[in-house]
Amino acid sequence: MTDDSPTFSRGVRLGVDVGAVRVGLARSDADGLLATPVETVTGDRDAQVRRIVEVAQELGAVALVVGLPRQLSGAEGRAAQAAREYALVLARACSPVPVRLVDERLTTVSAHQALHRSGRPGRQHRAVVDQVAAVMILQEALDQERRTGQPAGELVDHGTEIES
């Protein structure tokens, strides 16, 4: 009797929600069942990337999942291009740990809604909304990987040139 069920490789995954000012981080458990918030990273891009690499190393991350903010139509605008560039810099800094881009349409909106439903006042959202969005991005990627046995999203090729 053969087992045709999808396989899931164990290990912590790190979710990354790239914002214009802040970056939210989330992590999974080693079994890939649950994403939880880690922290919000601030500073310039170099400082953010250094901190993300540090967190990935501390957790022994086997992969990083970066949200790709597509438009509702599926098209990619400026925010998606910025996320691709950020993911490429991150892939180079984290090599050989793979970095994958996953569709994150509406995660920030959903994160604000979840925070509002939890009773957190809107003015307090800024401090944690990026972490909540990172949790949502990572959880969707984990669920997809568990369903299919394949990592979610597209692998970032760290040999790609950054467009100016």
BELBELPE-V266229 format. One record per residue. N is the residue number from 1. RES is the residue in three letters. D_CENTER is the distance of its C-alpha to the mean C-alpha in whole Angstrom. Layout:
N_RES_D_CENTER ; N_RES_D_CENTER
//
This chain:
1_MET_37 ; 2_THR_34 ; 3_ASP_31 ; 4_ASP_29 ; 5_SER_26 ; 6_PRO_22 ; 7_THR_21 ; 8_PHE_18 ; 9_SER_18 ; 10_ARG_17 ; 11_GLY_15 ; 12_VAL_12 ; 13_ARG_9 ; 14_LEU_6 ; 15_GLY_3 ; 16_VAL_3 ; 17_ASP_5 ; 18_VAL_8 ; 19_GLY_11 ; 20_ALA_15 ; 21_VAL_16 ; 22_ARG_13 ; 23_VAL_9 ; 24_GLY_8 ; 25_LEU_7 ; 26_ALA_7 ; 27_ARG_9 ; 28_SER_11 ; 29_ASP_15 ; 30_ALA_16 ; 31_ASP_17 ; 32_GLY_14 ; 33_LEU_15 ; 34_LEU_14 ; 35_ALA_10 ; 36_THR_12 ; 37_PRO_11 ; 38_VAL_12 ; 39_GLU_12 ; 40_THR_12 ; 41_VAL_13 ; 42_THR_16 ; 43_GLY_18 ; 44_ASP_18 ; 45_ARG_16 ; 46_ASP_17 ; 47_ALA_17 ; 48_GLN_14 ; 49_VAL_13 ; 50_ARG_16 ; 51_ARG_14 ; 52_ILE_11 ; 53_VAL_13 ; 54_GLU_16 ; 55_VAL_13 ; 56_ALA_12 ; 57_GLN_16 ; 58_GLU_17 ; 59_LEU_15 ; 60_GLY_16 ; 61_ALA_12 ; 62_VAL_13 ; 63_ALA_10 ; 64_LEU_6 ; 65_VAL_4 ; 66_VAL_3 ; 67_GLY_5 ; 68_LEU_8 ; 69_PRO_11 ; 70_ARG_14 ; 71_GLN_17 ; 72_LEU_19 ; 73_SER_21 ; 74_GLY_18 ; 75_ALA_19 ; 76_GLU_17 ; 77_GLY_18 ; 78_ARG_18 ; 79_ALA_14 ; 80_ALA_13 ; 81_GLN_15 ; 82_ALA_14 ; 83_ALA_10 ; 84_ARG_12 ; 85_GLU_14 ; 86_TYR_11 ; 87_ALA_10 ; 88_LEU_13 ; 89_VAL_14 ; 90_LEU_11 ; 91_ALA_12 ; 92_ARG_16 ; 93_ALA_16 ; 94_CYS_14 ; 95_SER_16 ; 96_PRO_17 ; 97_VAL_14 ; 98_PRO_12 ; 99_VAL_9 ; 100_ARG_8 ; 101_LEU_8 ; 102_VAL_8 ; 103_ASP_10 ; 104_GLU_9 ; 105_ARG_12 ; 106_LEU_14 ; 107_THR_11 ; 108_THR_12 ; 109_VAL_16 ; 110_SER_15 ; 111_ALA_14 ; 112_HIS_17 ; 113_GLN_19 ; 114_ALA_18 ; 115_LEU_19 ; 116_HIS_22 ; 117_ARG_23 ; 118_SER_22 ; 119_GLY_25 ; 120_ARG_23 ; 121_PRO_25 ; 122_GLY_23 ; 123_ARG_24 ; 124_GLN_22 ; 125_HIS_19 ; 126_ARG_18 ; 127_ALA_17 ; 128_VAL_15 ; 129_VAL_13 ; 130_ASP_10 ; 131_GLN_10 ; 132_VAL_11 ; 133_ALA_8 ; 134_ALA_5 ; 135_VAL_8 ; 136_MET_9 ; 137_ILE_6 ; 138_LEU_5 ; 139_GLN_9 ; 140_GLU_10 ; 141_ALA_9 ; 142_LEU_11 ; 143_ASP_14 ; 144_GLN_14 ; 145_GLU_14 ; 146_ARG_17 ; 147_ARG_18 ; 148_THR_19 ; 149_GLY_19 ; 150_GLN_16 ; 151_PRO_13 ; 152_ALA_11 ; 153_GLY_11 ; 154_GLU_12 ; 155_LEU_13 ; 156_VAL_13 ; 157_ASP_16 ; 158_HIS_17 ; 159_GLY_20 ; 160_THR_20 ; 161_GLU_21 ; 162_ILE_20 ; 163_GLU_21 ; 164_SER_23
//
